[in-house]
Amino acid sequence: MSVRRLDPVLVDRIAAGEVIERPAAAVKELVENAIDAGARAIAVTITAGGRELIRVVDDGSGMTPDDLILAVERHATSKLPDGDLFAIRSLGFRGEALPSIGSVARLSITTRRHDAAQGSGLVVEAGEKGVVRPAAAAIGTRIEVSDLFAFTPARLKFLKSDRAEAQAVSEMLRRLAIAHPTIRFSLAGEHVSPFDWPAETDGEEGQLRRLGRALGRDFPENALRLDAAREGFHVTGFAGLPTFHRGTSAGVHLAVNGRPVRDKLLLSAVRGAYADVVPSDRHPVLFLDVSCDPRLVDVNVHPAKSEVRFRDPALVRGLVVSGLKAALAEAGHRATTTGGARTLEAFRAVFAGTGNNASPLRPNLPETPTWGSPATGFDARPQQGFAGFEASSADARAHLAEPASDALDRPLGAARAQLHETYIVAQTREGVVIVDQHAAHERLVYERLKAERARNGIATQPLLLPEVVELDPVDADRLNAAADDLATLGLRLEPFGPGAVLVREAPQQLAGGNLQKLVRDVADALAEHGTAGSLERRLDHVLATMACHNSVRAGRRLRPEEMDALLREMEITPNSGQCNHGRPTYVELKLRDIERLFGRK
């Protein structure tokens, strides 16, 4: 067969398969055009998931009749006046969206500029362009796409259900709305939860209000401000507290120069920053915008423009990771406010099942409190400091032991009781705090070890009698292979024949503990974490395992002074709002919520 040129309409339809693969992609292109046109309000309506109808109305700059006829020509655009692909400052730039949509659907455009007495209209159907006609129109542009893919029916077979396609449209529009809070966005149609978000003021407060609408009303009070810059790159946004996480990555919103992206480099940076504080099967909630000179980033690397390529990817990744880690560290002991809400909901469920006379909150308290000997602080080695305690927990009866006034003003309050030798109950001016003693101390020990390693290296203590640990030969080989890395963590091991290692030194904070179990758990941690990821992440994973061995266990009775010392240390320790596994270390119940629970208010 001889080589021939394809029909121009067929070329447009082939190209449309790359740009417009589903209704959400068509909506994205049209809304981005509206944003580039300076729109202050954008309204989207869909029918049948966008297959039957997509309508996008904006109040942007509009087009002249001459612009309108060119706008539906392939590779015609107003967004690259000097043709420089390395300085793209708009969301669109290829001039493909409108001709691509017009080649696979019926496209109707009505537009009017602010200085025009009347508008103009144009219809494109299956790639055939009509003529521009005068039309009554408001300032801006109104675009309707009917019967999407009607002229490429094979594409229809690959679409999902109307509901799934509508949800994809909603998610895409939300991402654009988050990245551009000063624009009003609305969505209406079938199979979606309609919304109409007003334009917000420019700045942090407006951004946070928009995020509250998009990510949930609990997000603003559980968000941390991020602002970091380095060598021409500036990262801003809001990151959720580690305990404010979700089961999917749908809550991770990223933008580059105002362009929403799902970039692998940035997603990896977010995972790396939260790896130490969020459970491995959970995902943070945040919005980050990376701004830079357009020449430092290439946005022309993906047909859907959802990925970018940075000139210095290591610099950008490091900036995002360090910025997020700094924000998380500054949060200190903060945990999410949603923990208290979930606790109250659990109490309501108990009350509903037991009746008003039941009292699921009543602790088992001793008849006569015995406070024990005074403690100077919280003992970091439970095997020495707690093994022989006979003193009772703090008693909740206020007339027997008044809490210190200054302690009540502290964020975590004054310890008032220990329930089930596991949970510390503290009183604040505004409510009650319940702390998981093991989870909290585990985090404190972990942060101490990390700080010690960063400062001078972890202090070690040679063992008077080196201890032999019998292991599976594979585990023993894994430990021996990581011996140099483990030595930087204060755990010095030597091979001791097949399937065994000899422990020469242990971290000073762990001296006197169960080294047999510690070494086995470290072997398991190395097996679980494997060789993937950076050395620092591997070492942190092992450190977290080691910290668990030096933590106050559930079931240990603590003296009042020790409980207060634990609370005070939590208040000054970064990331103490969650344990090493990402679970919250405490929940806070506001007094007003407790009073409502009992019907007092």
Buried (B, 14 or more C-beta within 10 A) or exposed (E): EEEEEEEEBEBBBEBBBEBBBBBBBBBBBBBBBBBBBEBEBBBBBBBBBBBBBBBBBBBBBBBBBEBBBBBBEBEBBBBBEEEEEEEBEBBBBBBBBBBBBBBBBBBBBBBBBEEBEEBBBBBBBBBEBBEBEEBEBBBBBBBBBBBBBBBBEEBEEEBEEBEEBBBBBBEBBBBBBBBBBEBBBBBBBBBBEEBEBEBBEEEEEBBBBBBBBBBBEBBBEBBBEBEBEBEEBBBBBBBBBBBBBBEEBEBBBBBBBBBBBBBEBBBBBBBBBBBBBBBEEBBBBBBBBBBBEBEBBBBEEBBBBBBBEBBBBEBBBBBBBBBBBBBBBEBBBBBBBBBBBEBBEEBEEEBEEEEEEEEEEEEEBEEEBEBBEEBEEBBBBBBEBBEEBEBBBBBBEEEEBEBEEEBBEBBBBBBBBBBEBBBBBBBBEEBBBBBBBBBBBBBBBBBBBBEBBEEEEBBBBEBEEBBEBBBEEEBBBBBBEBBEBBBEBBBBBEEBEEBBBBBBBBBBBBBEBEBBEBBBBBBEBBEEBEEEBEEEBBBBBBBBBBBBBBBBBEEBBBBBBBBBBBBBBBBEBBBBBBBBBBBBBBBBBBBEBBEEBEEEE
